[in-house]
């Protein structure tokens, strides 16, 4: 049985600094708006944010590419020096290095077949004052529109009494996403546009379904803002643009069909 590693903020900080260096190395412009929506009293000049009970938040991030979480962490670190705790699947955490990182950085390992324990741990971390990063689409959107969301982000925020900070990321999917591999050309100087929406407060007595639909609309509005102000014009039929914007990505209807097929396959394969 492997020895459990103690959390180590210096490991997390080193990983974040490596990400910051990579953004600079590949000269990736990260253009953000809505940063005024981060809590003003969280902005500090120290090396990292202090975890304080009552000051936690759920950070809901769009998921169009495999690097979107990197740019979300990059922005939040630059703005308020937060080490976010991520939800990581049990399958991914089985890899020795990933598992070690989860322990050092206090990320939460989720068993998709039974997420109750991860949910309880998530709420505990929110009560403690952590920022919990959630990708509520629970999978990459291949239509490059915000998919129907899982309800976990809303339920956790309501139970812990913390806000949801919506973070919409556009452009990261051009570097690495499902069906499009990573390459130097794809990363080099490719702009990433991020919009931070106004924090959402969830009434514990409100409809979870309605509040989740509201979050989806806010995240999509952030994506629309990012596309409208993106510094590069997409060529006609660009694979990385949604069909509603003249791109050649699959339609949301096509994606629903494929997502259902993927879920069925996942149940069969475990």
Buried (B, 14 or more C-beta within 10 A) or exposed (E): EEEEBEEEBEBBBEBBEEBBEBBEEBEBEBBBBBBEBBEEEBEEEEEBBEBEEEBBBBBBBBBBBBBBBBBBBBBBBBBBBBBBBBBBBBBEBEEEEBBBBBBBBBBBBBEEEEBEEBBEBBBEBBBBBBBBBBBBBBBBBBBBBBBEBBBBBBBBBBBBBBBBBBBBBBBBBBBBBEEBEEEEEBBEEBBBBBBBBEBBEBEEEEEEEEBBBBBBEBBBBBBBBBBEEBEEEBEEEBBBBBBBBEBEBBBBEEBBEEBEEEEEEEEEEE
